[in-house]
Amino acid sequence: MKHWITLLVVFCSFIGAVGQILFKKGMDNFEFKFPFLNFILLIGLSCYCVALIGYLFALRFGQVSIIYPIIALSYVFVVLLAWKFLGEPITTKKMIGTIGIIACVWLITI
């Protein structure tokens, strides 16, 4: 598989993770009356849309059996971003799981 496809999917996984963090932040001020006026939620949704477009583009040129497992890196990015921006702790279990995800994705892509 071409390296630029792998990089695109990793980037899309990161953007999707950013979207998740923005969803969490946006829910702090969420009101059912005006959900579309929540700027943070809209940015999170935009991140998801960008990630989806990137995934679709990658699928056009790459193998789904390799691309789809790379998307699991979004779990790694969410753990790191939640620690950095939400103050969530990185426990031993999270660290072991994160290392396991990275190892499995690496094995699939080599």
C-alpha positions in Angstrom: 0.0 0.0 0.0 1.2 3.5 -0.8 2.6 5.4 2.2 0.5 8.5 1.5 -2.7 6.5 2.0 -1.5 5.3 5.4 -0.6 8.8 6.4 -4.0 10.1 5.2 -5.8 7.5 7.3 -3.7 8.3 10.4 -4.4 12.0 9.8 -8.2 11.2 9.5 -8.0 9.1 12.7 -6.5 12.1 14.5 -9.1 14.5 13.1 -11.9 12.1 14.1 -10.4 12.0 17.6 -10.3 15.8 17.8 -14.0 15.7 16.8 -14.7 13.4 19.8 -13.0 15.7 22.2 -14.9 18.7 20.8 -18.1 16.7 21.2 -17.3 16.2 24.8 -16.4 19.8 25.3 -19.5 21.0 23.5 -21.8 18.9 25.6 -20.7 21.0 28.7 -22.9 23.8 27.3 -25.5 21.8 25.4 -29.1 22.9 25.3 -31.8 21.0 23.5 -33.5 24.2 22.4 -30.6 25.4 20.2 -28.2 22.4 19.5 -27.1 23.9 16.2 -25.9 27.1 17.8 -23.3 25.2 19.8 -20.2 26.3 17.9 -17.9 23.6 19.5 -20.3 20.8 18.5 -20.4 22.2 15.0 -16.6 22.2 14.8 -16.6 18.6 16.1 -19.1 17.6 13.4 -16.9 19.3 10.8 -13.9 17.3 11.9 -15.9 14.1 11.5 -17.0 15.2 8.0 -13.4 15.9 7.0 -12.3 12.5 8.4 -15.0 10.8 6.5 -14.1 12.4 3.2 -10.4 11.4 3.8 -11.4 7.8 4.6 -13.5 7.6 1.5 -10.6 8.9 -0.6 -8.2 6.4 1.0 -10.6 3.6 0.3 -10.6 4.5 -3.4 -6.9 3.8 -3.6 -6.1 1.4 -0.7 -7.1 -1.9 0.7 -9.9 -1.9 3.2 -8.3 -4.8 5.1 -5.4 -2.4 5.9 -7.1 0.9 6.1 -9.9 0.0 8.5 -7.5 -1.3 11.2 -5.5 1.9 11.0 -8.7 3.8 12.0 -8.2 2.1 15.5 -5.5 4.6 16.1 -8.3 7.1 16.8 -8.6 5.3 20.2 -5.0 6.1 20.9 -5.5 9.8 19.9 -8.6 10.1 22.1 -6.7 8.8 25.1 -3.9 11.3 24.6 -6.2 14.2 23.7 -8.5 13.5 26.7 -5.5 13.5 29.0 -4.2 16.8 27.5 -7.4 18.8 27.1 -9.9 17.2 29.5 -7.6 16.2 32.3 -8.5 12.6 32.1 -5.9 10.3 33.7 -3.9 7.8 31.7 -4.1 4.6 33.8 -2.0 1.5 33.5 -4.8 -0.3 31.7 -5.2 2.5 29.2 -1.5 2.6 28.6 -1.4 -1.2 28.0 -4.4 -1.0 25.7 -2.9 1.9 23.8 0.4 0.1 23.3 -1.5 -3.0 22.2 -3.5 -1.0 19.6 -0.3 0.6 18.2 1.4 -2.8 18.0 -1.5 -4.4 16.2 -1.8 -1.6 13.7 1.9 -1.7 13.1 1.7 -5.5 12.5 -1.1 -5.1 10.0 0.5 -2.3 8.0 4.0 -3.8 7.6 
